Every structure is written in C-alpha cells, then in structure tokens.
Amino acid sequence: MQEIYPGFYHEFKCIANLCEDSCCKDWDIDIDSETEAFYQTVQGPLGDKMRRLLVTDEYDERVFRCTNGRCPFWNSDMLCDIYIGIGEEHLSNTCANFPRVAVDYGNFREHILSFACPEAARFMLKNTRDAYADFGGERELGLSDESGDYMSFLLKARERTLDFLLNPDEPFAYRLADCLEFNAQVQSLLDNVEPAPLDLDKAESQGCGFIFDMHQSFEIMSGEWRSALSETAEKAQELKIRDDFAADFEKFALYYVYRYYLEAINSGDVLYSIKRIVCAYLVTGKLDALFYEKGYPYPRMRILQRYSKEVEHSYDNTEALNSAFDTDDRFEVENLIALLEEQI
C-alpha cells in the first residue's frame, strides 16, 4: 500500500502544556479495546481511577467522560497523568495519534493533520498546495483502469476543484462559487445524468442567517464559542468578510478538500464537502469580521481551529449539515452561489 503524507507532516510535534487549546479539553476520550485491556491490569491509585472512570457512551464506545470541560487525567499542570504514570506507549490510540489522521482507500492511504489542533493548524496555515504534492492524481497512485475508474475520476475532480479554489485572479467567494458549479457537473456525471448548465436566474439568496441558525442548534462544547456565534449571528448580514481573510481560509479549505473530498467514494456525493466549506467560510469569515472590529480578542487561527473542533470533528454536527444539504432547498447549489456573490 502506498502511504502519502503532506510535506510538513513529520515536522509536527505536540507542544503539550504550551498549547492554547488541548485535545484533553472538551472531548470525551475514546479508549480502544486493547488499551482498555491493559488499563484493567494497572495497579495502584491510577489503575483504580481508570477502571472507575471508564464508561460506555451512547455510541457503545468505551470512553473517559469529559468533566467540567476536561479529561479527568489532564492535571492542573495541563499534562497527562496517564502519560506521566505509565508512559506514552500506553496512551489510547486516540490520544497517541491525534491530530494525525489516516484514511485508507484500499491501495493507498492518505495521512493528514487535523485543523482542530492549534499547532497543526499553524503548520497548515504556513504551507501551500505544494506541501500536498505527493497526494497527486491517479497516475502517481498506480490505479488501474479495471479497479480504479471511480477513484481515478474523483482524484482528477479533486485536483480540478483545487485549481478553482486557489485561482488568484478571482475574489475568494467567486472561487467557492466556481467550485460549487464545477462539482454540480461532477455530481451529474456520478449520478449518470447529462450535465446541464445551472439555472442561476432562479437562484434566491436567503441571506446567511439560516446557516448561523443551524450552527447555533448544533452540539456546542465551548460557551465562548456559543457566545461568539450568537453575537455574530445578530450582525451577520451587515458584516463584510475581509479580503485578507481569504489568504488564511484558503489554507483551511485546501486541508478540507484533501481530507474529505474522497469521502464521495462511499457517499457518492462530492458536493457534501464543498457545501461544508461554504458554510465554514461564511461562519468563520463573519466571526473574523466581528473580531476585527473588536481588535481580535479571538485570533484568526483560533477561529478556524475552533470551527474544526466544534463542527468538523462532531459526527452529529457533520451529519446534520449533510442531511440539511439533502432536504433544505436553501442549500441548493444555485442558492449558495447567489449567497456567495452577495459577499463581494
């Protein structure tokens, strides 16, 4: 199997208690079965605490529950008592690997870092598409015509999507509109339907209030994030996304396309990932505009990182978005394009 990494991947190192956020904060901690079996053998107060706090969640997963916004083993020095007590090699798979993500596509596996980690986000904000050069297309991945037609098509479509996304000659909102229009054509081909021009004359922009309403209805971990969303939602229509925001957001979008576009191999829908990027752009761009007025009490990197942690990394929130894309006419491609054009 071919293993594919972005150029910065192996430079990443956790900065532990120097991190302004933490993967020990806000989330329940998944414990894999092999790690749980070892924890059942640990002696002393640490072992007793592990066994007392291991519970089964609503997804039938074994977890340490987040308590008052903290993993129960994240100590007052913002270090891990498990790491200190029994060593890094006995961390659960989730703790040992995050923010590293590996996605297996059969004959190749793509590795990437998650934007939900501030240190990983800093790496990605400093890098361009060149850092993902090894991700490539079907020729580099060695797909055969017999076994890889569908994936080959998706890989080509992913690279073409990035051509639109990173086009320096257009305002960023227009680039997203181009991505939507192109992927509507791609989706027609996947659905075995003859692609047809979009009927943009029928498009109706509803404003972005409904997108903020949806995000405020999500499962939200941070009270600070909830307050920021609420305050921005009240002014969303009058807030203008700043031109310089695109330089950072396109790095988030670049990551997102490489991380999620190929999910269409299972879902059959390439528009899910693009529509989620559009939602992220509108929400984080408006937040950024509000915080610009306030002198950035919440830095831009943290806006994007927190969006990733709150929305992208919640299965329920992502599924709610995908469901809305399927059922809510306001998320039709033509309507989203009209909404994006309002941002110019």
VOKE-602675 format. One record per residue: x, y, z of N, C-alpha, C in turn. Coordinates in steps of 0.001 Angstrom, whole numbers, padded with zeros to 6 digits, always signed. Layout:
XYZXYZXYZ...
END
This chain:
+000844-001194+000000+000000+000000+000000+000883+001249+000000+000496+002241-000796+001242+003492-000852+000784+004423+000270+001748+004922+001033+001479+005845+002136+001804+007263+001669+000854+008182+001815+001005+009532+001275+000890+010548+002415+001845+011480+002457+001908+012466+003538+002083+013866+002947+001529+014887+003594+001913+016258+003231+003346+016526+003694+004008+017482+003040+005418+017713+003305+005734+018083+004740+004780+018687+005460+005033+019149+006824+004693+018099+007884+004143+016966+007473+003552+016016+008413+004547+015578+009494+005738+015191+009082+006692+014615+010040+007386+015683+010882+007182+016959+010572+007735+018033+011401+006880+018273+012644+005627+017845+012594+004711+018145+013697+005133+017433+014978+005015+018175+016084+005232+017596+017412+004292+018291+018385+003631+017508+019221+002730+018072+020226+003513+018994+021158+002914+020170+021467+003584+021112+022367+003009+021053+023788+002191+020025+024040+001709+019686+025398+001118+020895+026114+001637+021223+027295+001015+022265+028109+001300+023682+027613+002007+023831+026504+002192+025139+025885+001069+025468+024903+000182+024519+024691-000898+024683+023712-002004+025574+024282-002513+026484+023456-003580+027373+023916-004935+026697+023975-005062+025555+023347-006238+024700+023483-005682+023329+023850-006480+022301+023841-005940+020970+024134-006899+019907+023633-006346+018807+023158-007193+017660+022809-007684+016969+024081-007186+017390+025268-007685+016900+026553-008866+017742+027039-009253+018743+026253-010272+019697+026654-011522+019509+025804-012665+019448+026448-013986+019456+025804-014445+018103+025259-013532+017223+024895-013924+015959+024283-013911+014804+025282-014866+013854+025106-014697+012546+025728-013527+011856+025040-012808+011006+025766-011611+010360+025234-011918+008896+024930-011880+008531+023651-012135+007148+023239-010993+006236+023685-011378+005072+024205-010397+004084+024649-010618+002804+023849-009628+002428+023047-009741+001218+022231-009646-000021+023116-010092-001142+022570-010222-002359+023379-008879-002867+023893-007825-002760+023089-006512-003237+023536-005998-002393+024696-006183-001075+024597-005739-000185+025675-006568-000428+026933-007861-000628+026761-008707-000900+027925-008250-002170+028636-007918-003195+027850-007473-004444+028462-006222-004207+029308-005305-003363+028831-004114-003070+029624-004480-002269+030871-005384-001294+030720-005766-000465+031870-006400-001313+032983-007004-002427+032609-007583-003298+033628-006512-003952+034501-005259-003906+034041-004167-004560+034792-003324-003581+035598-003538-002283+035398-002696-001279+036064-003013-001268+037565-001974-001298+038361-002136-001346+039815-002101+000065+040418-002536+000154+041664-002420+001391+042412-003543+002376+042143-003428+003582+042705-004490+004592+042582-004807+004959+041132-003776+004999+040248-004031+005345+038848-004903+004287+038184-004586+003013+038400-005394+001940+037828-006811+001943+038368-006939+002187+039671-008276+002242+040272-009104+003369+039642-008466+004512+039429-009167+005652+038838-009573+005347+037393-008686+004714+036641-009020+004347+035256-010258+003463+035208-010263+002437+036011-011373+001485+035974-012666+002125+036457-012563+003038+037406-013765+003706+037917-014372+004643+036868-013523+005256+036054-013997+006288+035134-014277+005790+033724-013886+004571+033413-014202+004016+032090-015692+003718+031998-016361+004323+031006-017801+004120+030835-018099+003865+029361-019308+003407+029098-019765+003188+027728-020686+004333+027334-020389+004975+026193-021188+006140+025796-022373+005720+024937-023099+006734+024407-024317+006473+023637-024047+005813+022298-022782+005793+021866-022409+005132+020609-021822+003743+020870-021943+003271+022112-021422+001977+022527-019896+001934+022485-019269+003104+022653-017815+003200+022716-017382+003353+024172-016205+002830+024475-015647+002982+025820-014873+004298+025886-015161+005102+026887-014592+006450+026952-014285+006853+028385-013388+007837+028511-013292+008641+029720-014125+009892+029454-015149+010135+030259-016017+011278+030058-015287+012586+030424-015480+013574+029570-015027+014922+029865-015819+015456+031071-015141+015989+032052-015789+016518+033253-015397+017979+033419-016399+018858+033452-016126+020300+033548-015141+020757+032475-015333+020194+031269-014506+020613+030138-013122+020004+030093-012853+018979+030913-011503+018422+030986-011539+016906+031012-010558+016279+030359-010315+014856+030593-009951+014697+032062-010478+013692+032748-010193+013534+034181-008729+013238+034492-007917+012937+033447-006496+012658+033667-005602+013825+033219-006232+014935+032839-005492+016152+032463-005306+016963+033738-004089+017013+034243-003871+017551+035580-003743+019085+035595-003538+019641+036757-003514+021103+036924-002328+021745+036216-001302+020958+035901-000170+021462+035122-000417+021322+033624-001637+020902+033263-002041+020685+031870-001183+019610+031198-000878+018585+031969-000157+017413+031492-000980+016174+031809-000661+015068+031141-001463+013849+031242-000920+012927+032337-001784+012594+033303-001367+011702+034381-001093+010284+033877-001773+009871+032816-001520+008539+032262-000140+008502+031613+000163+009517+030822+001487+009629+030191+002577+009621+031261+002366+010413+032313+003358+010503+033389+003458+009192+034166+002297+008564+034428+002261+007405+035308+002718+006108+034682+002343+005847+033421+002674+004538+032825+003301+004647+031436+003515+005875+030949+004284+006035+029722+003450+006277+028476+004068+006956+027524+003417+007306+026262+002919+006081+025514+003642+004981+025634+003281+003773+024877+001955+003180+025330+001429+003636+026473+000159+003097+026964-000999+004094+026831-000789+005149+026058-001918+006013+025721-002864+005268+024792-004138+005628+024799-005076+005044+023848-004691+005455+022433-005212+004748+021443-004909+005086+020052-005284+006530+019740-006433+006966+020258-006877+008332+020003-005868+009337+020547-005441+009157+021782-004513+010103+022395-003133+010036+021751-002700+008842+021391-001371+008682+020807-001296+009272+019405-002406+009220+018658-002357+009603+017246-002803+011028+016964-003767+011553+017715-004296+012875+017400-003177+013922+017464-003116+014845+016492-004078+015154+015422-003794+014456+014100-003040+013375+014148-002733+012656+012914-003948+011839+012480-004295+011949+011218-005452+011244+010663-004981+010444+009464-005374+009193+009385-005047+008350+008231-006347+007812+007641-006484+007942+006323-007685+007466+005644-007257+006445+004593-007777+005234+004719-007402+004108+003868-008355+004008+002685-007794+004082+001472-008613+003969+000261-008325+002684-000510-007821+001682+000171-007611+000388-000484-006169+000188-000881-005764+000754-002024-004376+000579-002452-003505+001787-002123-004071+002793-001457-003263+003888-000934-003923+004442+000323-003098+005049+001168-003578+005634+002418-003055+007073+002501-003970+008011+002739-003584+009404+002866-003514+009794+004344-002424+010458+004719-002212+010922+006082-002284+012441+006093-002887+012983+007113-003009+014430+007220-003106+014788+008699-002908+016049+009019-003106+016537+010380-004460+017225+010474-005041+017229+011654-006345+017861+011851-006188+019327+012213-007027+020171+011599-007023+021604+011891-007537+021897+013298-008120+020910+013963-008633+021123+015319-007520+021280+016337-006300+020945+015969-005136+021114+016841-004469+022446+016495-004304+023365+017451-003695+024656+017137-002305+024553+016511-001470+023670+017016-000119+023556+016469-000173+023009+015039-001042+022027+014788-001210+021524+013422-001766+022611+012514-002717+023394+013024-003281+024495+012240-002194+025480+011841-001272+025763+012757-000177+026680+012413+000663+026135+011269+000936+024833+011282+001693+024227+010186+000948+024409+008864-000356+024145+008876-001113+024200+007626-001305+025616+007123-001385+026576+008039-001525+027969+007613-000244+028508+006988+000884+027846+007240+002157+028290+006663+002460+027616+005329+001674+026613+004943+002016+025811+003771+001000+025985+002644+001468+025775+001418+000639+025914+000227+000320+024536-000344-000308+024556-001497-000645+023306-002176+000584+022450-002456+001747+023098-002599+002971+022347-002883+003257+021310-001803+002837+021589-000568+003085+020648+000528+002326+019342+000339+001287+019363-000507+000468+018174-000748+000804+017535-002093+001984+017833-002626+002325+017387-003981+002261+015879-004136+002579+015142-003077+002587+013678-003182+001184+013083-003228+000144+013877-002910-001218+013356-002969-001600+013070-004418-001238+013968-005311-001264+013701-006738-002567+013208-007313-002446+012535-008440-003589+012005-009165-003450+010521-009357-004255+009982-010267-004342+008527-010391-003068+007904-010919-002285+008629-011704-001059+008036-012242-000058+007767-011122+000121+008767-010245+001052+008598-009136+000605+007490-008180-000710+007301-008076-001222+006316-007125-001314+004917-007717-000995+004779-009006-000936+003462-009619-002270+002759-009759-003352+003511-009957-004657+002876-010123-004777+002310-011520-005331+001112-011610-005549+000513-012932-006915+000915-013458-007080+000863-014769-008380+001189-015357-009464+000251-014854-009071-001015-014594-010069-002004-014196-010574-001744-012775-009672-001414-011857-010069-001339-010454-010263+000084-009957-009761+001067-010711-009733+002398-010149-010480+003465-010898-011419+003099-011783-012088+004110-012588-012760+005176-011734-013545+004740-010757-014304+005682-009937-013356+006551-009128-012365+005929-008483-011406+006694-007703-010561+007582-008599-010174+007085-009756-009408+007896-010695-010168+009163-011058-011456+009019-011314-012295+010166-011641-012342+011149-010479-012507+010646-009246-012564+011521-008083-011238+012246-007848-010136+011554-008051-008830+012188-007870-008636+013330-008865-009021+013103-010113-008924+014174-011111-009843+015334-010748-011050+015025-010292-012011+016071-009921-011511+016845-008707-010853+016154-007775-010315+016837-006596-009253+017851-007001-008355+017467-007893-007313+018394-008318-007899+019574-009093-008920+019310-009911-009545+020406-010645-010295+021339-009688-010911+020773-008675-011569+021595-007650-010569+022539-007002-009371+022038-006707-008347+022877-006091-007836+023947-007048-007836+023661-008351-007481+024703-009325-008436+025883-009211-009717+025605-009086-010704+026678-008918-010521+027374-007564-010338+026571-006537-010268+027103-005181-009097+028056-004993-007984+027769-005649-006754+028530-005425-006456+029513-006555-007433+029790-007390-007249+030722-008504-007024+032138-007970-005833+032696-008127-005544+034009-007519-006193+035176-008250-006790+034915-009398-007341+036006-010211-008790+036336-009868-009377+035633-008894-010772+035881-008536-010906+036122-007035-011871+036931-006619-012196+037010-005184-012565+035634-004663-012304+035405-003383-012453+034047-002853-013893+033547-002935-014863+034408-002711-016256+033972-002796-016585+033452-004199-016025+034079-005230-016242+033597-006596-015563+032247-006816-014422+032066-006185-013737+030773-006312-014608+029649-005737-015210+029919-004578-016096+028914-003993-017298+028661-004893-017822+029733-005495-018938+029567-006432-018514+028698-007615-017291+028910-008114-016787+028074-009212-016656+026614-008781-016204+026394-007542-016108+025019-007024-017479+024360-006973-018483+025117-006527-019844+024578-006482-020344+024229-007880-020148+025158-008820-020649+024925-010175-019956+023731-010820-018621+023657-010674-017880+022532-011240-018334+021214-010629-018489+021182-009304-018849+019918-008659-020311+019537-008864-021159+020501-009218-022511+020140-009646-022438+019338-010944-021503+019710-011819-021297+018948-013057-020719+017561-012740-019744+017531-011829-019161+016251-011419-020240+015340-010843-021109+015904-009996-022154+015094-009378-023109+014531-010416-023414+015299-011434-024273+014791-012510-023640+013577-013163-022350+013642-013423-021666+012506-014037-021672+011290-013111-021463+011518-011809-021513+010406-010860-022909+009782-010809-023927+010624-011014-025314+010148-010990-025783+009635-012344-024842+009578-013316-025187+009137-014676-026277+010005-015305-026181+011306-015047-027105+012290-015618-026298+013232-016493-026837+013592-017644-026136+014518-018522-025997+015877-017837-024761+016373-017657-024597+017680-017008-025289+018786-017792-025915+019689-017081-026618+020812-017697-026197+022098-017003-026231+023232-017712-025881+024498-017068-026815+024786-015894-026274+025405-014878-027104+025792-013740-028056+026911-014136-029244+026879-013574-030219+027939-013808-030063+028986-012712-029077+029866-012890-028780+030847-011853-029841+031931-011763-030686+032058-012802-031757+033060-012753-032802+032727-011697-032924+031432-011372-033928+031029-010380-033394+031115-008950-032091+031433-008834-031470+031413-007513-032047+032492-006618-032195+032132-005347-032683+033072-004345-031770+033007-003125-031136+034122-002837-030333+034179-001619-031237+034481-000434-031146+033649+000567-031928+033840+001783-031118+034586+002852-029948+035100+002457-029050+035622+003476-028420+034467+004236-027433+034755+005069-026719+033676+005754-027272+033380+007140-028402+034011+007504-028963+033788+008831-029307+032341+009097-029814+031644+008087-030216+030242+008298-029006+029353+008580-027836+029723+008033-026624+028952+008305-026185+029165+009752-026281+030399+010228-025964+030656+011634-026981+029990+012555-028262+029999+012160-029273+029319+012977-028927+027841+013135-028509+027218+012038-028159+025800+012099-026956+025588+013008-025947+026422+012877-024744+026249+013697-025034+026486+015175-025964+027381+015472-026322+027594+016874-027151+026447+017439-027771+025659+016558-028548+024499+017015-027680+023267+017237-026428+023327+016809-025529+022189+016931-025173+021902+018387-024630+020708+018586-023947+020390+019833-022729+021310+019929-022644+022106+021000-021556+023071+021165-020846+022794+022485-019533+022697+022435-018759+022358+023626-018378+023588+024444-018037+024670+023759-017470+025832+024422-018491+026957+024560-018666+027451+025787-019541+028590+025998-019029+029824+025279-017712+029959+025182-017114+031079+024465-017486+031032+022983-017452+029826+022405-017833+029658+021001-019317+029961+020805-020149+029500+021714-021585+029761+021624-021872+031266+021648-021211+031977+022560-021418+033420+022660-020949+034136+021398-019817+033700+020852-019292+034322+019639-020240+034106+018462-020774+032898+018339-021734+032603+017272-022979+033468+017411-023492+033571+018626-024715+034324+018863-024527+035794+018522-023402+036360+018958-023148+037780+018696-022962+038033+017210-022266+037128+016527-022041+037298+015096-023334+037130+014315-024173+036176+014732-025439+035924+014035-026314+037174+014007-026286+037944+015084-027120+039143+015163-026725+040193+014131-025440+040176+013730-024937+041188+012801-024499+040595+011475-024801+039311+011238-024206+038593+010118-024432+039270+008774-025636+039769+008539-025943+040344+007231-025147+041614+006962-024829+042365+007994-024114+043625+007784-022604+043468+007858-022117+042347+008365-020676+042131+008454-020121+041736+007088-019054+042368+006669-018415+042059+005395-017145+041253+005650-017038+040112+004992-015849+039277+005144-014654+040019+004561-013592+040098+005326-012422+040879+004925-011643+040188+003811-011099+041001+002908-010361+040448+001772-009166+039622+002231-008484+040062+003290-007293+039341+003732-007632+038036+004456-008903+037827+004763-009308+036570+005387-009083+035393+004441-009212+035645+003133-009089+034568+002145-007728+033892+002201-006675+034658+002477-005330+034084+002481-005197+032972+003512-005859+033121+004657-005833+032070+005670-006909+031020+005415-008100+031469+005043-009166+030488+004877-008864+029520+003740-008203+029971+002687-007934+029035+001598-007042+027885+002052-006215+028118+003103-005401+027018+003655-006301+026021+004391-007307+026533+005086-008286+025650+005725-009048+024866+004661-009476+025556+003597-010232+024888+002531-009370+023864+001805-008097+024176+001609-007162+023241+000980-007072+021961+001809-006879+022128+003108-006884+020976+004017-008191+020204+003912-009301+020921+003890-010604+020271+003927-010851+019444+002669-010460+019967+001510-010638+019216+000261-009800+017945+000295-008550+018054+000721-007714+016855+000783-008210+015870+001840-008775+016373+002898-009243+015486+003970-010563+014801+003619-011488+015504+002936-012859+014987+002850-013399+014730+001440-012787+015265+000420-013392+015149-000912-013582+013683-001314-012596+012859-001023-012663+011451-001459-013660+010622-000655-014299+011221+000365-015387+010503+001040-016493+010137+000058-016522+010817-001077-017528+010512-002100-017393+009090-002636-016244+008449-002407-016103+007052-002829-017124+006179-002109-017553+006601-000905-018572+005867-000150-019936+006542-000202-019950+007871-000075-021241+008578-000043-021841+008794-001419-020966+008818-002450-021447+009106-003804-021771+010573-004022-021370+011458-003096-021737+012869-003192-020516+013755-002970-020030+014394-004042-018878+015287-003922-019279+016659-003388-020560+016997-003460-020997+018330-003045-021047+018488-001526-021146+017376-000791-021147+017486+000670-019935+018290+001152-018752+017899+000714-017542+018550+001221-017475+020010+000790-017899+020319-000430-017830+021702-000910-018845+022576-000169-020036+022082+000044-021044+022861+000767-020631+023086+002220-019953+022121+002814-019469+022321+004182-018396+023409+004222-017563+023477+003187-016566+024542+003108-017250+025895+002977-018307+025981+002166-019041+027235+002016-019600+027689+003365-020202+026759+004105-020729+027100+005431-019619+027579+006354-018497+026884+006333-017366+027274+007185-016864+028662+006809-016807+028959+005511-016334+030265+005054-017237+031382+005564-018533+031190+005451-019463+032236+005866-019447+032437+007385-019433+031346+008129-019445+031462+009591-018127+032036+010105-017014+031460+009696-015726+031932+010222-015365+033305+009663-015748+033574+008410-015461+034883+007824-016208+035996+008532-017461+035740+008889-018242+036746+009625-017718+036900+011057-017340+035789+011675-016720+035868+013004-015445+036715+012950-014632+036459+011940-013394+037210+011773-013683+038702+011611-014714+039041+010839-015063+040448+010634-015489+041109+011941-016262+040385+012742-016674+040923+014037-015469+041130+014948-014581+040150+014985-013426+040248+015865-012421+041291+015390-012407+041562+014093-011594+042669+013593-012067+043982+014219-013394+044144+014271-013950+045349+014895-013576+045435+016375-013386+044282+017007-013094+044238+018446-011594+044171+018737-010765+044251+017696-009324+044160+017910-008832+042734+018106-009538+041766+017553-009172+040345+017599-008961+039794+019007-010038+039749+019816-009935+039057+021106-009778+037542+020917-010138+037058+019742-010029+035637+019408-009254+035582+018092-007967+035238+018077-007153+035327+016861-007724+034492+015718-007373+034894+014494-007925+034254+013298-007644+032753+013259-006413+032368+013592-006109+030939+013598-007057+030192+014522-007351+030796+015677-008204+030129+016653-009653+030056+016178-010090+031020+015374-011438+030945+014810-011554+029701+013940-010587+029512+013051-010612+028361+012138-010406+027056+012903-009476+027068+013852-009204+025855+014643-010425+025461+015456-011102+026461+016047-012262+026147+016878-013421+025652+016033-013578+026215+014826-014629+025714+013944-014386+024233+013652-013136+023896+013371-012808+022497+013104-013167+021623+014297-012832+022073+015487-013072+021266+016683-014558+021146+016983-015304+022238+016826-016721+022252+017183-017602+021582+016124-017294+021778+014865-018196+021336+013797-017631+020146+013033-016444+020309+012482-015869+019247+011644-015687+017952+012415-015279+018054+013691-014957+016854+014457-016140+016304+015251-017316+016826+015009-018514+016262+015618-019279+015473+014564-019403+014175+014771-020150+013342+013826-021580+013836+013701-022210+014158+014833-023606+014601+014799-023758+015906+014025-022837+016857+014232-022941+018140+013546-022712+017996+012046-021739+017174+011678-021477+016956+010257-022650+016258+009592-023230+015273+010254-024390+014579+009689-025591+015510+009578-025742+016429+010530-026838+017403+010452-026673+018300+009234-025440+018712+008956-025187+019505+007754-025510+018710+006498-024992+017503+006399-025240+016690+005202-026733+016444+004998-027461+016210+006087-028901+016000+005985-029598+017257+005472-029162+018419+005968-029756+019675+005502-029467+019894+004017-028265+019520+003585-027939+019665+002162-028876+018834+001296-029324+017699+001834-030219+016806+001080-031668+017284+001085-032067+018025+002105-033501+018283+002292-033906+019754+002266-032975+020657+002464-033303+022082+002581-032946+022788+001273-033931+023330+000587-033705+023971-000712-032757+025155-000627-032638+025748+000538-031734+026895+000664-030280+026503+000427-029971+025203+000546-028621+024719+000304-028411+024236-001126-029378+024455-002007-029156+024107-003402-028000+024932-003955-027282+024360-004919-026076+024993-005446-026351+026406-005929-027430+026590-006672-027727+027923-007211-027930+028946-006098-028603+028545-005026-028857+029466-003923-027582+029806-003155-026711+028822-002988-025444+029091-002311-024557+030004-003156-024583+029821-004472-023814+030720-005342-024323+032151-005208-025646+032321-005197-026222+033664-005017-025791+034253-003684-025754+033431-002643-025344+033898-001321-023868+034310-001325-023035+033543-001998-021619+033886-002080-021393+035178-002853-022145+035355-003919-021971+036566-004734-022353+037814-003957-023212+037657-002954-023566+038794-002096-022387+039258-001245-021414+038387-001062-020303+038715-000179-019241+039584-000839-019324+039768-002154-018338+040563-002879-018632+042053-002710
END
